[in-house]
Amino acid sequence: MNEKERHWNYERIAQAIVYIKDNFDRQPSLEDIAAHIHLSPFHCQRLFHEWAGTTPKKFLQYISLSHAKSLLQKSESISETTFKTGLSSSSRLHELFVKLEGMTPHEYRNKGEGLVITYDYADTSFGEIIIAATEKGICHIAFVTDRDSGVKSLIDLFPHASFKESASPFHQQVRDFMNGEKDAKDPIKLHVKGTAFQLKVWEALLQIPLGELETYGRIAEHIGNPKASRAVGTAIGSNPIAYLIPCHRVIQASGVIGGYMWGPTRKTAIIGWENAQVTP
């Protein structure tokens, strides 16, 4: 399946998720969901299989409140998970494939002055993204619904930088990662703007395995500041690198999926998709 096909499949999946949530009380059937997204039941079934490798029924289980609660109950601490996972080739930890580096105080204070930032776009299984990079690494990834607003948001982050729409090897690494091609020997370098506290939170997010979920409170405990769950939430909400820094894997302690910078429907879709990848 090419990038465009994955993107269009996601758009229909997103419509289905909104419909399911709006009609949760009456538990819509496959026929109901298919009709809402203008497909036959057969093609609806095939859509979910092509996009997530699972059936609509199983996908609905993966995005349910009860499933989220069970994941939170089963999950170990981040430290225990990291220790057990180690450096095995089958690891599902983003931290093995992504290297996080903060910008220098000068770069941070001067809002990108002296930086040359190249940017490009890519279609993914969760919608189109804008990818931006400095000469040191990826500085920004965001889901976009229209390119003009995506570029404006990028420029707002680095108002004194120079910008050029152009592909780079860093951009291709991100494309490969989103296509499931990961190489621990050549990790993606992230060159991000953030405070010391934000960087600590983002590094913790890299240690949450695919298919698992964490809470704001447990992230706060992991970074040694158990009373800082609200500040952790703010740092997560400022995450500049969509998907690669997996802020979507943090939900409320109640099991409610909660907010997401790029929309709760997209967060729900990603969580469901990732669960489908790790569940036999």
N, C-alpha and C positions, 0 to 999 in steps of 0.2 A: 504494500500500500504506500503510495507516495504522500508527500507532505500535504498537498491540497486535499486529497481524499480524507486524510486523518482530520484535517481542520473541519471539513464539511460534516464528517461523522460526528465530531464533537458538538457542532452547532445543534444537531438534531438530538444528541444525548442531553444537552443542556435544556432544550425545550421539554424533553421527557422528565427530567429531574424537577423542573419547576411545576409541571403538571402533577407529578406524584406527590410533591410536598403540599400543593394546594388542595389535593383531594385525598390526603393520607387517611382520613377517618373512614372513608368507604373502600379503602384498599383496591385501587383500580386494577383491572385485569390486563393481561397482555393485549387483548383486543382493544380495550379502552386507550391504553398508552399508544398503541400503533395508530389508531384512528386520529389521536390528537396530533401526532407528528406526520400525518398523511402518508402512512405506510401500511402495507398489509401486515398481518401478524407474522407471516413468514419472513418478510423483509426486515421487520423490527427485530426479530430474533437474530437474524443474520447481522444486522447493524451492531448489536451489542457484542456478538461474538467477534466480529472483525475489529472493533474498537478496543474491547477490554479482554477478549478471550473467555467470556463467560456468558451465561444466560441472563435475560432481564430479571428473572426471579432471584437468582443469586446476587446480582448486582444490587437489587433493592435491599437484600439482607445486609450487604456490606456497608450501606449508607444509613442503616437504621440506628436509632438511639440505643437500642439494646446491644447491638454489635459494638458500638463505640464504647459503651460501658464495660463490656466484657474485655475489650482490648486494654482498657485502662486498668482493670483488675488483674489481668494476666501479666502486664508489662513489668519488667524489672527496672531498677534504676538505670539511668544512662551509663553510669560507670560500670555496672555489672554487665550490661549488654556489650559495651565496647571491649571489655576484657575477654568475654566469651567469644566474640566475633573474631578478634585478633586481626591478622592480616591475610586471612584465607581468601582465595580467589573468588569464592562464592559470596563474599561479604556484601551486605546490602547497605553499608554505611556510606553516605555521600562524602564523609571526611577523607576516605581513601582515594577519592577521585577528584577532589577539589581542595586547592590550597588557598587559604584566606590570608590576605595581607592588607593592613590598614594603610591609608594614605599618610604621608608625612604631615606633621603639624602645619608646615608651610602650605602644602597642597590643600589641606582642610580649611585653614583660615582664609586663604585667598580664592576660594570657590572655583578652583580649577585653573587659575591663571598659569599660563605656561604649558598646560596640557593640550595635546592634540588628541581628540576623541573621534574614532571612527565608529559608525553605526550601520547596522543592516537589519533585515527582517527575516523571520523564518516562520513557517507554519508548523505547528506541533499538534499533538493529540489533544491539547487543551486550549487551542486557539492560537492566533498569531502573536508572536513576541517581537519586541525590538531588542536588539543586542548591541551594547556599546562597549568599547574597549579603549584603554590608554595603551601606551607602548609597554606597560608592565603587566596588563591583564584586563579581565572583564570588570568593568566598573558599574554596569547597570543592565538588568534584564527586567522587562515588564511585559505583561500581556496588554495588547492594544486592541481597541475596537475601531479606531481610525488612526492612520499614520501621522496626521498633522498634530493631533493632541499628544501622541506618543513622543514625537520629537520635541514639542514644547515642554513637556514634563522633564525630558532629559536636559534641555538647555536651562531650565529653572534650577536644576540641581547643581549645574556647573556653569553659571552665567558668564564667567570670565575665560572659559576654555574656547579653543577653536574646534569646529566640528566639520566632519566630512563623511558623506554617505559613501561608504566603501567597505568591501569585505576584507577580512583579515584572517590569519590562521586561528586566532582566538575565537572568532565567530564560528569557524568550522568545527572547532572542538565542542562548542555548545550544541551545534546541530547534531553532531555525532552522539553526544551524551543524550540528547532528547530522543534520538533514534535507537537508544539502547546499546550504543557502542561506547564502552567505558574502558579506560586504560589507566590502571593504578601507577604504571611506570611513567606516564606522561600526564599528570593531573592538570586540571584546568586551573589557571592562576586567576584569582580574584583580587582586584585592586580597588578596595572600597573606601568610601568616606564614612567614618563613624567614630563615636567616642569610644574610650576604652571599655566602658560598660556595654555598649552596643556590640562591640566586637566579641566580647566574652559570651554574650547571649547568642550571637549568630554562630559562633564556634560550637556552642552546645547543641544547636539545632542540627548541625552537620552529623552529630552522633546518634540521631534518632533513626533507627533502621526503617527501610521500606516496609510498609504494611503495618507499622506500629504507630501509636499515638501517645502524646504526652500532654500534661497540663501546664499551665503557667506557673502554678505553685511548685511543681516538681522541677521545672527548669530553674526557678529561683533557688531551690535547695541545692541543685547540682552546681551552681556557680558560687555557692557558699554564702548566699544572701537570702535566707528563707522568707524574710518579711518583704521582699521586693517584687512580689508577683505582679503588682500593678505596673511597676517600672519595666519589668520583663515584658509585659503586654505591650507597652509603648515601644520598646526596642524592636519587638517582633513586628509591630505595625509599621516600623520604619525600614524593614528589610529591603535593601536595594536590588537583591538578586532573586527574582522569582524562580521558583521550583528548585534550582540548584542548592540554595539555602532553604531547606524545606520547612518554612514557617507554617505551611498548610497542615503539618503533622501535629500541631498544638491546638488543643480544643479545651473547652470548659470542663471543669471537674465533674459537672453533672452529666457529661456525655454529649451535650449540645455542641454542634460543630462550631458555631459562633462566626464572628466576622472574618473578613479576609480583604486585603487591599484591592484585590482584583475580582471581588464578588463572591458571596457565599455559595452560589450555584457552582462556580468553577472549583471552589475548595471541595465541595461535596463530590464533584465528578472526579477530582484527582484522588481523593481518599478512597472512593469506590474502586477506581481503576487500579490503584496500587495494591489494594487488598486482593483484587482478582489475580494479580501477578504472583502473589506468594501463597495463595490458597490452592491446594491440590484439587 
